[in-house]
């Protein structure tokens, strides 16, 4: 083959790759628009999938400890414990949400005074809570947030239904993959990618759940020790916040400390709570968790922040909590597509995928 022919083939190949990337990009945009439009239906399915990952991980842990247990018993134990924990979290947040909104309304004058002192100290225009909430009544805004949380109960029913069907279809999934990928090489590659995605997502969810549990226990003990009201609520709130990377830990330390600053006469309890809770979260993030995982999460911090907004728009509040594992799944998949490997390199922390 002469040089002009080689150049022509190379040009056609490059055009083909450009067209393929353009088609993939358009497909992703269309899929994102459709998912956002069907958010009420798709979001419970995504939550159910990640709950299934937790159940599978816990089931395998039970198998390693009690190999004599049959599979149906292991899955039943894991499913009951996972659903019980899910119900307890939702129940506590809904139960204490209204009391928290009322408490915020009662403390609003004191919080406004604190804001005035802070803004005066830094020579900013005076701010009030309604200013921070864009002119709305803050207690009404908090009530709407927890009203939406009560709506999670109705979605939880759909999550449980999805989870039941996913558990029932686990066995058939392997047979479907064999029919989708007829060639042995394609099947082996698909199974490898699926295994990597499942293992990575499971490890992240299990470790984050362990981290969230440690943070929740710490928050519950400290808020009770300083005498802050609704300690179980703060424990569950910090448990959920721990799933949000970077900003979750900051919010988990600041929110109860600010309320303690307004609730008590002096700043002593608030300072103790901020230092102890913030220091404890820092130790859990930077000492305990690195010892439990072989290496740190291979995602650039900029993309972690971007993923919070992106998945939050696509899936709503559950997308914020699941933003990092969803990004890990996307990075793992696009790393296997030659034309999209560049995206995995950008998302990765060190360029290694």
Residue pairs with C-beta under 8 A, 6 or more apart in sequence:
1 9
17 339
20 339
21 339
21 340
24 337
24 339
24 340
32 314
35 42
35 314
35 315
36 313
36 314
39 314
39 315
39 316
40 155
42 315
43 155
43 315
43 316
43 318
43 319
44 155
44 158
44 159
44 162
45 162
46 315
46 318
46 319
46 322
46 326
47 159
47 162
47 318
47 322
48 159
48 160
48 162
48 163
48 166
49 166
50 201
50 205
50 322
50 325
51 82
51 83
51 86
51 159
51 163
52 163
52 166
52 167
53 198
53 201
53 202
53 205
54 78
54 82
54 202
54 205
54 206
54 209
55 75
55 78
55 79
55 82
55 163
55 167
56 78
56 198
56 202
57 202
57 205
57 206
58 77
58 78
58 81
58 82
59 71
59 74
59 75
59 77
59 78
62 69
62 74
62 77
62 78
63 69
63 74
66 74
69 77
75 167
79 163
79 167
83 160
83 163
86 156
86 159
87 156
89 236
89 239
89 240
90 149
90 152
90 153
90 156
92 232
92 233
92 236
93 146
93 149
93 233
93 236
93 237
93 240
94 146
94 149
94 150
94 152
94 153
95 233
96 230
96 232
96 233
96 236
97 142
97 143
97 145
97 146
97 149
97 150
97 233
98 143
98 146
99 229
99 230
99 233
100 142
100 146
100 230
100 233
101 139
101 142
101 143
101 146
102 139
103 229
103 230
103 259
103 263
104 111
104 138
104 139
104 142
104 259
105 138
105 139
107 259
107 262
107 263
108 129
108 138
108 139
110 262
110 263
111 129
111 258
111 262
112 128
112 129
114 261
114 262
115 126
115 127
115 128
115 129
115 132
116 126
116 127
116 128
119 125
119 126
119 127
120 126
129 138
130 136
130 137
130 138
132 138
133 141
148 317
177 187
177 190
177 191
177 194
178 187
180 190
181 187
181 189
181 190
189 336
193 332
193 333
193 336
196 332
197 329
197 332
197 333
200 325
200 328
200 329
200 332
201 325
201 328
201 329
203 293
204 297
204 324
204 325
204 328
205 325
207 289
207 292
207 293
208 242
208 243
208 324
210 292
211 242
211 284
211 285
211 288
211 289
212 238
212 239
212 240
212 242
212 243
213 239
214 284
214 288
215 238
215 239
215 241
215 242
215 249
215 252
215 280
215 281
215 284
216 235
216 236
216 238
216 239
216 242
217 235
218 238
218 277
218 280
218 281
218 284
219 234
219 235
219 237
219 238
219 239
219 252
219 256
219 277
220 231
220 232
220 234
220 235
222 273
222 276
222 277
222 280
223 231
223 234
223 235
223 256
223 260
223 273
224 231
226 260
226 264
226 269
226 272
226 273
227 264
227 269
228 234
228 256
228 259
228 260
228 263
228 269
228 273
229 263
234 255
234 256
237 252
237 255
238 252
238 256
238 277
240 321
241 248
241 249
241 251
241 252
242 248
242 249
242 252
242 281
243 321
243 322
244 251
244 308
244 320
244 321
244 323
245 304
245 308
245 323
245 324
246 301
246 304
246 305
247 305
247 308
249 281
249 282
249 285
252 277
252 281
253 274
253 277
253 278
253 281
254 274
256 273
256 277
257 270
257 271
257 273
257 274
257 277
257 278
258 270
260 269
260 270
260 273
261 267
261 270
264 270
290 296
296 349
297 304
297 324
297 328
297 349
298 331
298 348
298 349
298 350
298 352
298 353
299 307
299 324
299 327
299 328
299 331
299 347
299 348
299 349
300 346
300 347
300 348
300 349
301 349
303 327
303 346
303 347
304 323
304 324
304 327
307 323
307 324
307 326
307 327
308 320
308 323
310 323
311 319
311 320
311 322
311 323
311 326
311 327
312 319
312 320
312 323
313 319
315 322
319 326
327 347
330 347
331 343
331 344
331 347
331 348
331 353
332 344
334 340
334 341
334 343
334 344
335 341
335 344
335 353
341 353
344 353
345 351
345 353
